[in-house]
Amino acid sequence: MNDEQLDYALHRLKEGKSRCLKAGNWAYLDLNGGLHKIVNEGYYSQWKCDMWVHSYWHKGSWCAGVIGYSKSACISKINKESWPIWVEGFGKTAAWLEGAE
């Protein structure tokens, strides 16, 4: 997926919805408008389950987030927290937001 395709896909995310970007790699827009990357890192023998890691977009970079045993567990944890709202990055700017309303 090139940058233009990524911009297109992410800008069409609705709050509370996710989109598969490639196998095991998902974008999720939380219920408060924060952008998240949820990735399946595979089987983790210590937990004896899959390990899903989560990052959130904040001030121009990805920051570390919570870990879950499934994508839905990660999303559930994300929605119980407060995260920065996605206002820039991936072509999204304040000017774009004004034009979108």
Secondary structure, DSSP 4 states (H G I P E B T S, - for coil): --HHHHHHHHHT--TTEEEEEETTEEEEE-TTS-EEEEEEEEEETTTTEEEEEEEEEETTEEEEEEEESSHHHHHHHHHTS------SBTTB-HHHHHHH-
